[in-house]
Amino acid sequence: MQPFWKMNEFLEKEEAILRMLKTVFDPEIPVNVYDLGLIYGIELKPDGICEITMTLTAPSCPAGDFIVEDIRQKVGSVEGIKDVKVTIVFEPEWTKDMMSEEAKLELGFL
């Protein structure tokens, strides 16, 4: 088990990563990728590598490369992150049900 100060550092890094993900937007949708439900997993390795598993709203999303690069830059700016690896998957398939309540409200689905 990690000492509590190491656990606090880890939690602070995770929070900083989430804050950064909430600043990444699909240029065509006024909601961030986290609240859209596009982020399926975040794994922070002890060596400073952050692995993010995500999807896109559609396999042919023209903004996919832009979104991935924005995630790499912003998450990579978090102190202690040495590299960001983004893996795009299409299973499970993204649906509107994966959005946060705030995102559904913003987009008029509630």
N, CA, C and O atoms as CSV, one atom per row, in Angstrom:
chain,resi,resn,atom,element,x,y,z
A,1,MET,N,N,0.837,-1.188,0.000
A,1,MET,CA,C,0.000,0.000,0.000
A,1,MET,C,C,0.881,1.250,0.000
A,1,MET,O,O,1.904,1.308,0.682
A,2,GLN,N,N,0.463,2.237,-0.772
A,2,GLN,CA,C,1.246,3.459,-0.869
A,2,GLN,C,C,1.050,4.324,0.372
A,2,GLN,O,O,-0.028,4.324,0.966
A,3,PRO,N,N,2.095,5.067,0.767
A,3,PRO,CA,C,1.909,6.031,1.853
A,3,PRO,C,C,0.853,7.063,1.436
A,3,PRO,O,O,0.660,7.320,0.248
A,4,PHE,N,N,0.183,7.640,2.418
A,4,PHE,CA,C,-0.924,8.542,2.106
A,4,PHE,C,C,-0.509,9.735,1.252
A,4,PHE,O,O,-1.308,10.208,0.444
A,5,TRP,N,N,0.736,10.244,1.409
A,5,TRP,CA,C,1.133,11.402,0.602
A,5,TRP,C,C,1.313,11.011,-0.864
A,5,TRP,O,O,1.078,11.827,-1.756
A,6,LYS,N,N,1.729,9.766,-1.120
A,6,LYS,CA,C,1.826,9.298,-2.510
A,6,LYS,C,C,0.428,9.152,-3.107
A,6,LYS,O,O,0.203,9.493,-4.268
A,7,MET,N,N,-0.512,8.641,-2.303
A,7,MET,CA,C,-1.887,8.497,-2.763
A,7,MET,C,C,-2.486,9.867,-3.053
A,7,MET,O,O,-3.205,10.030,-4.039
A,8,ASN,N,N,-2.197,10.857,-2.202
A,8,ASN,CA,C,-2.695,12.212,-2.440
A,8,ASN,C,C,-2.138,12.782,-3.737
A,8,ASN,O,O,-2.865,13.419,-4.499
A,9,GLU,N,N,-0.853,12.557,-3.991
A,9,GLU,CA,C,-0.239,13.033,-5.237
A,9,GLU,C,C,-0.924,12.395,-6.444
A,9,GLU,O,O,-1.206,13.066,-7.436
A,10,PHE,N,N,-1.185,11.100,-6.348
A,10,PHE,CA,C,-1.847,10.375,-7.427
A,10,PHE,C,C,-3.249,10.947,-7.674
A,10,PHE,O,O,-3.627,11.192,-8.819
A,11,LEU,N,N,-4.011,11.156,-6.606
A,11,LEU,CA,C,-5.365,11.702,-6.742
A,11,LEU,C,C,-5.340,13.117,-7.307
A,11,LEU,O,O,-6.193,13.480,-8.118
A,12,GLU,N,N,-4.370,13.913,-6.883
A,12,GLU,CA,C,-4.243,15.271,-7.413
A,12,GLU,C,C,-3.943,15.246,-8.910
A,12,GLU,O,O,-4.478,16.051,-9.671
A,13,LYS,N,N,-3.078,14.309,-9.327
A,13,LYS,CA,C,-2.771,14.177,-10.757
A,13,LYS,C,C,-4.002,13.745,-11.538
A,13,LYS,O,O,-4.278,14.273,-12.616
A,14,GLU,N,N,-4.748,12.776,-10.989
A,14,GLU,CA,C,-5.975,12.326,-11.650
A,14,GLU,C,C,-6.964,13.473,-11.808
A,14,GLU,O,O,-7.569,13.633,-12.868
A,15,GLU,N,N,-7.129,14.272,-10.754
A,15,GLU,CA,C,-8.035,15.424,-10.817
A,15,GLU,C,C,-7.574,16.423,-11.871
A,15,GLU,O,O,-8.391,16.974,-12.609
A,16,ALA,N,N,-6.261,16.659,-11.942
A,16,ALA,CA,C,-5.723,17.586,-12.935
A,16,ALA,C,C,-5.960,17.058,-14.348
A,16,ALA,O,O,-6.267,17.831,-15.256
A,17,ILE,N,N,-5.819,15.748,-14.537
A,17,ILE,CA,C,-6.080,15.145,-15.847
A,17,ILE,C,C,-7.547,15.337,-16.224
A,17,ILE,O,O,-7.852,15.712,-17.356
A,18,LEU,N,N,-8.454,15.082,-15.286
A,18,LEU,CA,C,-9.887,15.273,-15.561
A,18,LEU,C,C,-10.193,16.732,-15.889
A,18,LEU,O,O,-10.969,17.018,-16.801
A,19,ARG,N,N,-9.580,17.657,-15.144
A,19,ARG,CA,C,-9.797,19.084,-15.434
A,19,ARG,C,C,-9.362,19.412,-16.859
A,19,ARG,O,O,-10.040,20.158,-17.565
A,20,MET,N,N,-8.225,18.851,-17.280
A,20,MET,CA,C,-7.736,19.092,-18.635
A,20,MET,C,C,-8.667,18.476,-19.684
A,20,MET,O,O,-8.952,19.101,-20.705
A,21,LEU,N,N,-9.138,17.256,-19.433
A,21,LEU,CA,C,-10.052,16.615,-20.390
A,21,LEU,C,C,-11.328,17.423,-20.555
A,21,LEU,O,O,-11.941,17.413,-21.623
A,22,LYS,N,N,-11.728,18.119,-19.508
A,22,LYS,CA,C,-12.947,18.926,-19.581
A,22,LYS,C,C,-12.738,20.223,-20.353
A,22,LYS,O,O,-13.675,21.004,-20.522
A,23,THR,N,N,-11.493,20.462,-20.831
A,23,THR,CA,C,-11.233,21.633,-21.680
A,23,THR,C,C,-11.082,21.239,-23.149
A,23,THR,O,O,-10.800,22.085,-23.997
A,24,VAL,N,N,-11.271,19.944,-23.447
A,24,VAL,CA,C,-11.139,19.446,-24.820
A,24,VAL,C,C,-12.535,19.291,-25.414
A,24,VAL,O,O,-13.387,18.598,-24.858
A,25,PHE,N,N,-12.753,19.943,-26.547
A,25,PHE,CA,C,-14.065,19.934,-27.196
A,25,PHE,C,C,-13.976,19.416,-28.619
A,25,PHE,O,O,-12.991,19.654,-29.318
A,26,ASP,N,N,-15.003,18.711,-29.037
A,26,ASP,CA,C,-15.191,18.426,-30.456
A,26,ASP,C,C,-15.609,19.767,-31.045
A,26,ASP,O,O,-16.564,20.365,-30.549
A,27,PRO,N,N,-14.939,20.265,-32.078
A,27,PRO,CA,C,-15.273,21.585,-32.617
A,27,PRO,C,C,-16.729,21.724,-33.069
A,27,PRO,O,O,-17.238,22.838,-33.187
A,28,GLU,N,N,-17.393,20.604,-33.318
A,28,GLU,CA,C,-18.774,20.661,-33.801
A,28,GLU,C,C,-19.810,20.544,-32.691
A,28,GLU,O,O,-21.005,20.716,-32.935
A,29,ILE,N,N,-19.354,20.247,-31.452
A,29,ILE,CA,C,-20.282,20.031,-30.339
A,29,ILE,C,C,-19.834,20.888,-29.156
A,29,ILE,O,O,-18.669,20.818,-28.765
A,30,PRO,N,N,-20.723,21.692,-28.578
A,30,PRO,CA,C,-20.314,22.604,-27.497
A,30,PRO,C,C,-20.231,21.945,-26.113
A,30,PRO,O,O,-20.566,22.572,-25.109
A,31,VAL,N,N,-19.789,20.696,-26.058
A,31,VAL,CA,C,-19.651,19.973,-24.789
A,31,VAL,C,C,-18.293,19.270,-24.807
A,31,VAL,O,O,-17.861,18.765,-25.843
A,32,ASN,N,N,-17.627,19.242,-23.657
A,32,ASN,CA,C,-16.295,18.628,-23.598
A,32,ASN,C,C,-16.364,17.110,-23.743
A,32,ASN,O,O,-17.407,16.496,-23.517
A,33,VAL,N,N,-15.230,16.516,-24.127
A,33,VAL,CA,C,-15.180,15.080,-24.420
A,33,VAL,C,C,-15.476,14.212,-23.200
A,33,VAL,O,O,-15.999,13.105,-23.335
A,34,TYR,N,N,-15.144,14.712,-22.010
A,34,TYR,CA,C,-15.405,13.942,-20.799
A,34,TYR,C,C,-16.915,13.859,-20.538
A,34,TYR,O,O,-17.452,12.772,-20.323
A,35,ASP,N,N,-17.587,15.001,-20.558
A,35,ASP,CA,C,-19.028,15.015,-20.306
A,35,ASP,C,C,-19.825,14.384,-21.444
A,35,ASP,O,O,-20.948,13.923,-21.238
A,36,LEU,N,N,-19.249,14.362,-22.636
A,36,LEU,CA,C,-19.906,13.660,-23.749
A,36,LEU,C,C,-19.870,12.147,-23.556
A,36,LEU,O,O,-20.607,11.414,-24.217
A,37,GLY,N,N,-19.021,11.686,-22.658
A,37,GLY,CA,C,-18.910,10.247,-22.420
A,37,GLY,C,C,-17.967,9.555,-23.383
A,37,GLY,O,O,-18.037,8.338,-23.558
A,38,LEU,N,N,-17.077,10.325,-24.015
A,38,LEU,CA,C,-16.154,9.752,-24.987
A,38,LEU,C,C,-14.926,9.114,-24.334
A,38,LEU,O,O,-14.218,8.337,-24.974
A,39,ILE,N,N,-14.674,9.437,-23.071
A,39,ILE,CA,C,-13.520,8.886,-22.367
A,39,ILE,C,C,-13.956,7.605,-21.669
A,39,ILE,O,O,-14.792,7.629,-20.766
A,40,TYR,N,N,-13.382,6.490,-22.097
A,40,TYR,CA,C,-13.735,5.185,-21.533
A,40,TYR,C,C,-12.800,4.770,-20.411
A,40,TYR,O,O,-13.203,4.016,-19.526
A,41,GLY,N,N,-11.564,5.244,-20.428
A,41,GLY,CA,C,-10.630,4.850,-19.385
A,41,GLY,C,C,-9.420,5.751,-19.320
A,41,GLY,O,O,-8.959,6.274,-20.334
A,42,ILE,N,N,-8.908,5.928,-18.104
A,42,ILE,CA,C,-7.691,6.709,-17.876
A,42,ILE,C,C,-6.815,5.866,-16.956
A,42,ILE,O,O,-7.227,5.496,-15.857
A,43,GLU,N,N,-5.612,5.571,-17.415
A,43,GLU,CA,C,-4.688,4.812,-16.570
A,43,GLU,C,C,-3.404,5.612,-16.440
A,43,GLU,O,O,-2.740,5.932,-17.426
A,44,LEU,N,N,-3.077,5.923,-15.204
A,44,LEU,CA,C,-1.867,6.679,-14.909
A,44,LEU,C,C,-0.822,5.713,-14.373
A,44,LEU,O,O,-0.982,5.141,-13.295
A,45,LYS,N,N,0.245,5.540,-15.135
A,45,LYS,CA,C,1.312,4.604,-14.772
A,45,LYS,C,C,2.318,5.301,-13.843
A,45,LYS,O,O,2.478,6.520,-13.905
A,46,PRO,N,N,2.989,4.530,-12.990
A,46,PRO,CA,C,3.977,5.114,-12.077
A,46,PRO,C,C,5.116,5.846,-12.800
A,46,PRO,O,O,5.735,6.739,-12.223
A,47,ASP,N,N,5.397,5.476,-14.056
A,47,ASP,CA,C,6.498,6.115,-14.788
A,47,ASP,C,C,6.083,7.425,-15.478
A,47,ASP,O,O,6.850,7.985,-16.261
A,48,GLY,N,N,4.863,7.913,-15.185
A,48,GLY,CA,C,4.427,9.187,-15.756
A,48,GLY,C,C,3.730,9.070,-17.096
A,48,GLY,O,O,3.446,10.084,-17.733
A,49,ILE,N,N,3.448,7.850,-17.537
A,49,ILE,CA,C,2.714,7.644,-18.786
A,49,ILE,C,C,1.226,7.621,-18.467
A,49,ILE,O,O,0.790,6.909,-17.562
A,50,CYS,N,N,0.460,8.392,-19.203
A,50,CYS,CA,C,-0.993,8.410,-19.041
A,50,CYS,C,C,-1.602,7.775,-20.289
A,50,CYS,O,O,-1.413,8.251,-21.409
A,51,GLU,N,N,-2.335,6.691,-20.065
A,51,GLU,CA,C,-2.989,6.003,-21.177
A,51,GLU,C,C,-4.486,6.287,-21.119
A,51,GLU,O,O,-5.148,6.021,-20.115
A,52,ILE,N,N,-5.000,6.828,-22.207
A,52,ILE,CA,C,-6.415,7.188,-22.285
A,52,ILE,C,C,-7.063,6.360,-23.374
A,52,ILE,O,O,-6.588,6.312,-24.508
A,53,THR,N,N,-8.155,5.708,-23.011
A,53,THR,CA,C,-8.949,4.964,-23.973
A,53,THR,C,C,-10.223,5.765,-24.196
A,53,THR,O,O,-10.902,6.152,-23.245
A,54,MET,N,N,-10.534,6.005,-25.452
A,54,MET,CA,C,-11.692,6.832,-25.767
A,54,MET,C,C,-12.349,6.377,-27.056
A,54,MET,O,O,-11.850,5.498,-27.759
A,55,THR,N,N,-13.466,6.990,-27.340
A,55,THR,CA,C,-14.153,6.754,-28.600
A,55,THR,C,C,-14.482,8.097,-29.224
A,55,THR,O,O,-14.146,9.148,-28.677
A,56,LEU,N,N,-15.131,8.057,-30.355
A,56,LEU,CA,C,-15.620,9.258,-31.028
A,56,LEU,C,C,-17.125,9.085,-31.211
A,56,LEU,O,O,-17.641,7.970,-31.132
A,57,THR,N,N,-17.820,10.181,-31.455
A,57,THR,CA,C,-19.267,10.078,-31.630
A,57,THR,C,C,-19.629,9.272,-32.863
A,57,THR,O,O,-20.714,8.696,-32.942
A,58,ALA,N,N,-18.711,9.233,-33.833
A,58,ALA,CA,C,-18.907,8.430,-35.045
A,58,ALA,C,C,-17.536,8.031,-35.578
A,58,ALA,O,O,-16.590,8.813,-35.489
A,59,PRO,N,N,-17.415,6.827,-36.131
A,59,PRO,CA,C,-16.116,6.383,-36.654
A,59,PRO,C,C,-15.522,7.332,-37.694
A,59,PRO,O,O,-14.300,7.429,-37.814
A,60,SER,N,N,-16.359,8.020,-38.432
A,60,SER,CA,C,-15.873,8.924,-39.481
A,60,SER,C,C,-15.747,10.368,-39.000
A,60,SER,O,O,-15.702,11.285,-39.820
A,61,CYS,N,N,-15.690,10.584,-37.695
A,61,CYS,CA,C,-15.615,11.936,-37.133
A,61,CYS,C,C,-14.428,12.695,-37.732
A,61,CYS,O,O,-13.280,12.291,-37.548
A,62,PRO,N,N,-14.699,13.791,-38.446
A,62,PRO,CA,C,-13.608,14.529,-39.086
A,62,PRO,C,C,-12.689,15.239,-38.093
A,62,PRO,O,O,-11.571,15.613,-38.446
A,63,ALA,N,N,-13.148,15.427,-36.857
A,63,ALA,CA,C,-12.342,16.126,-35.860
A,63,ALA,C,C,-11.521,15.176,-34.998
A,63,ALA,O,O,-10.861,15.624,-34.061
A,64,GLY,N,N,-11.541,13.885,-35.286
A,64,GLY,CA,C,-10.854,12.892,-34.464
A,64,GLY,C,C,-9.395,13.206,-34.209
A,64,GLY,O,O,-8.951,13.184,-33.062
A,65,ASP,N,N,-8.637,13.500,-35.262
A,65,ASP,CA,C,-7.205,13.787,-35.102
A,65,ASP,C,C,-6.993,15.042,-34.252
A,65,ASP,O,O,-6.098,15.088,-33.408
A,66,PHE,N,N,-7.822,16.052,-34.484
A,66,PHE,CA,C,-7.735,17.296,-33.718
A,66,PHE,C,C,-7.978,17.022,-32.233
A,66,PHE,O,O,-7.240,17.518,-31.381
A,67,ILE,N,N,-9.003,16.239,-31.923
A,67,ILE,CA,C,-9.353,15.930,-30.533
A,67,ILE,C,C,-8.221,15.163,-29.858
A,67,ILE,O,O,-7.838,15.491,-28.735
A,68,VAL,N,N,-7.688,14.156,-30.522
A,68,VAL,CA,C,-6.598,13.352,-29.950
A,68,VAL,C,C,-5.383,14.233,-29.673
A,68,VAL,O,O,-4.783,14.130,-28.603
A,69,GLU,N,N,-5.016,15.081,-30.600
A,69,GLU,CA,C,-3.852,15.948,-30.405
A,69,GLU,C,C,-4.097,16.944,-29.277
A,69,GLU,O,O,-3.185,17.228,-28.500
A,70,ASP,N,N,-5.304,17.475,-29.175
A,70,ASP,CA,C,-5.653,18.399,-28.093
A,70,ASP,C,C,-5.536,17.690,-26.738
A,70,ASP,O,O,-5.030,18.266,-25.775
A,71,ILE,N,N,-6.003,16.449,-26.669
A,71,ILE,CA,C,-5.882,15.666,-25.428
A,71,ILE,C,C,-4.412,15.461,-25.087
A,71,ILE,O,O,-4.013,15.658,-23.940
A,72,ARG,N,N,-3.606,15.070,-26.061
A,72,ARG,CA,C,-2.173,14.838,-25.812
A,72,ARG,C,C,-1.495,16.091,-25.258
A,72,ARG,O,O,-0.731,16.020,-24.296
A,73,GLN,N,N,-1.779,17.219,-25.864
A,73,GLN,CA,C,-1.143,18.464,-25.438
A,73,GLN,C,C,-1.605,18.881,-24.046
A,73,GLN,O,O,-0.786,19.212,-23.189
A,74,LYS,N,N,-2.916,18.864,-23.823
A,74,LYS,CA,C,-3.436,19.367,-22.550
A,74,LYS,C,C,-3.131,18.432,-21.390
A,74,LYS,O,O,-2.693,18.893,-20.336
A,75,VAL,N,N,-3.347,17.139,-21.554
A,75,VAL,CA,C,-3.037,16.196,-20.482
A,75,VAL,C,C,-1.519,16.132,-20.287
A,75,VAL,O,O,-1.039,15.974,-19.165
A,76,GLY,N,N,-0.780,16.253,-21.370
A,76,GLY,CA,C,0.678,16.255,-21.278
A,76,GLY,C,C,1.237,17.445,-20.521
A,76,GLY,O,O,2.385,17.412,-20.080
A,77,SER,N,N,0.441,18.495,-20.362
A,77,SER,CA,C,0.896,19.678,-19.624
A,77,SER,C,C,0.750,19.514,-18.109
A,77,SER,O,O,1.232,20.351,-17.346
A,78,VAL,N,N,0.090,18.445,-17.672
A,78,VAL,CA,C,-0.072,18.199,-16.236
A,78,VAL,C,C,1.288,17.829,-15.654
A,78,VAL,O,O,2.005,16.997,-16.211
A,79,GLU,N,N,1.632,18.443,-14.547
A,79,GLU,CA,C,2.918,18.181,-13.905
A,79,GLU,C,C,3.080,16.698,-13.599
A,79,GLU,O,O,2.190,16.073,-13.022
A,80,GLY,N,N,4.214,16.146,-13.988
A,80,GLY,CA,C,4.511,14.747,-13.719
A,80,GLY,C,C,4.121,13.799,-14.837
A,80,GLY,O,O,4.477,12.621,-14.798
A,81,ILE,N,N,3.385,14.296,-15.847
A,81,ILE,CA,C,3.009,13.453,-16.981
A,81,ILE,C,C,4.124,13.555,-18.024
A,81,ILE,O,O,4.439,14.641,-18.510
A,82,LYS,N,N,4.709,12.410,-18.356
A,82,LYS,CA,C,5.817,12.386,-19.313
A,82,LYS,C,C,5.355,12.110,-20.733
A,82,LYS,O,O,5.965,12.580,-21.693
A,83,ASP,N,N,4.270,11.342,-20.866
A,83,ASP,CA,C,3.763,11.013,-22.199
A,83,ASP,C,C,2.289,10.664,-22.086
A,83,ASP,O,O,1.835,10.166,-21.056
A,84,VAL,N,N,1.551,10.925,-23.147
A,84,VAL,CA,C,0.126,10.614,-23.199
A,84,VAL,C,C,-0.115,9.728,-24.409
A,84,VAL,O,O,0.214,10.091,-25.539
A,85,LYS,N,N,-0.693,8.567,-24.157
A,85,LYS,CA,C,-1.028,7.640,-25.236
A,85,LYS,C,C,-2.543,7.554,-25.308
A,85,LYS,O,O,-3.205,7.227,-24.323
A,86,VAL,N,N,-3.082,7.849,-26.482
A,86,VAL,CA,C,-4.529,7.830,-26.674
A,86,VAL,C,C,-4.872,6.689,-27.620
A,86,VAL,O,O,-4.341,6.597,-28.727
A,87,THR,N,N,-5.765,5.828,-27.164
A,87,THR,CA,C,-6.238,4.716,-27.977
A,87,THR,C,C,-7.713,4.938,-28.264
A,87,THR,O,O,-8.517,5.103,-27.346
A,88,ILE,N,N,-8.065,4.941,-29.550
A,88,ILE,CA,C,-9.468,5.103,-29.940
A,88,ILE,C,C,-10.062,3.725,-30.200
A,88,ILE,O,O,-9.512,2.915,-30.946
A,89,VAL,N,N,-11.199,3.486,-29.560
A,89,VAL,CA,C,-11.923,2.224,-29.736
A,89,VAL,C,C,-13.362,2.542,-30.147
A,89,VAL,O,O,-13.849,3.651,-29.929
A,90,PHE,N,N,-14.031,1.564,-30.740
A,90,PHE,CA,C,-15.427,1.776,-31.123
A,90,PHE,C,C,-16.353,0.749,-30.496
A,90,PHE,O,O,-17.507,0.605,-30.900
A,91,GLU,N,N,-15.830,0.034,-29.501
A,91,GLU,CA,C,-16.667,-0.872,-28.721
A,91,GLU,C,C,-16.359,-0.645,-27.259
A,91,GLU,O,O,-15.190,-0.705,-26.877
A,92,PRO,N,N,-17.338,-0.390,-26.431
A,92,PRO,CA,C,-18.740,-0.318,-26.837
A,92,PRO,C,C,-18.996,0.924,-27.681
A,92,PRO,O,O,-18.321,1.944,-27.546
A,93,GLU,N,N,-19.968,0.808,-28.532
A,93,GLU,CA,C,-20.346,1.921,-29.392
A,93,GLU,C,C,-20.897,3.054,-28.540
A,93,GLU,O,O,-21.687,2.822,-27.625
A,94,TRP,N,N,-20.481,4.281,-28.840
A,94,TRP,CA,C,-20.945,5.449,-28.096
A,94,TRP,C,C,-22.424,5.696,-28.387
A,94,TRP,O,O,-22.878,5.572,-29.525
A,95,THR,N,N,-23.161,6.047,-27.339
A,95,THR,CA,C,-24.560,6.455,-27.484
A,95,THR,C,C,-24.788,7.700,-26.643
A,95,THR,O,O,-23.975,8.039,-25.783
A,96,LYS,N,N,-25.887,8.367,-26.894
A,96,LYS,CA,C,-26.219,9.579,-26.133
A,96,LYS,C,C,-26.412,9.288,-24.651
A,96,LYS,O,O,-26.292,10.192,-23.824
A,97,ASP,N,N,-26.706,8.049,-24.307
A,97,ASP,CA,C,-26.882,7.678,-22.895
A,97,ASP,C,C,-25.594,7.795,-22.096
A,97,ASP,O,O,-25.635,7.829,-20.866
A,98,MET,N,N,-24.458,7.857,-22.768
A,98,MET,CA,C,-23.164,7.942,-22.095
A,98,MET,C,C,-22.839,9.365,-21.654
A,98,MET,O,O,-21.877,9.578,-20.915
A,99,MET,N,N,-23.619,10.329,-22.093
A,99,MET,CA,C,-23.370,11.725,-21.742
A,99,MET,C,C,-23.772,12.000,-20.300
A,99,MET,O,O,-24.672,11.358,-19.759
A,100,SER,N,N,-23.091,12.964,-19.686
A,100,SER,CA,C,-23.468,13.403,-18.346
A,100,SER,C,C,-24.809,14.141,-18.440
A,100,SER,O,O,-25.235,14.549,-19.521
A,101,GLU,N,N,-25.452,14.299,-17.303
A,101,GLU,CA,C,-26.730,15.037,-17.266
A,101,GLU,C,C,-26.522,16.464,-17.778
A,101,GLU,O,O,-27.370,16.999,-18.491
A,102,GLU,N,N,-25.387,17.083,-17.411
A,102,GLU,CA,C,-25.089,18.447,-17.842
A,102,GLU,C,C,-24.988,18.526,-19.372
A,102,GLU,O,O,-25.483,19.469,-19.990
A,103,ALA,N,N,-24.335,17.515,-19.972
A,103,ALA,CA,C,-24.177,17.502,-21.425
A,103,ALA,C,C,-25.535,17.338,-22.104
A,103,ALA,O,O,-25.825,18.009,-23.094
A,104,LYS,N,N,-26.370,16.435,-21.563
A,104,LYS,CA,C,-27.706,16.231,-22.141
A,104,LYS,C,C,-28.516,17.518,-22.054
A,104,LYS,O,O,-29.231,17.867,-22.994
A,105,LEU,N,N,-28.410,18.220,-20.938
A,105,LEU,CA,C,-29.141,19.477,-20.764
A,105,LEU,C,C,-28.638,20.526,-21.767
A,105,LEU,O,O,-29.426,21.214,-22.416
A,106,GLU,N,N,-27.310,20.630,-21.875
A,106,GLU,CA,C,-26.694,21.609,-22.785
A,106,GLU,C,C,-27.117,21.375,-24.233
A,106,GLU,O,O,-27.329,22.326,-24.985
A,107,LEU,N,N,-27.237,20.102,-24.620
A,107,LEU,CA,C,-27.572,19.777,-25.992
A,107,LEU,C,C,-29.085,19.612,-26.225
A,107,LEU,O,O,-29.516,19.277,-27.329
A,108,GLY,N,N,-29.873,19.849,-25.184
A,108,GLY,CA,C,-31.328,19.796,-25.331
A,108,GLY,C,C,-31.927,18.408,-25.327
A,108,GLY,O,O,-33.010,18.200,-25.873
A,109,PHE,N,N,-31.228,17.438,-24.711
A,109,PHE,CA,C,-31.769,16.073,-24.661
A,109,PHE,C,C,-32.574,15.816,-23.389
A,109,PHE,O,O,-33.124,14.728,-23.218
A,110,LEU,N,N,-32.648,16.793,-22.505
A,110,LEU,CA,C,-33.458,16.665,-21.283
A,110,LEU,C,C,-34.582,17.669,-21.287
A,110,LEU,O,O,-35.371,17.716,-20.344
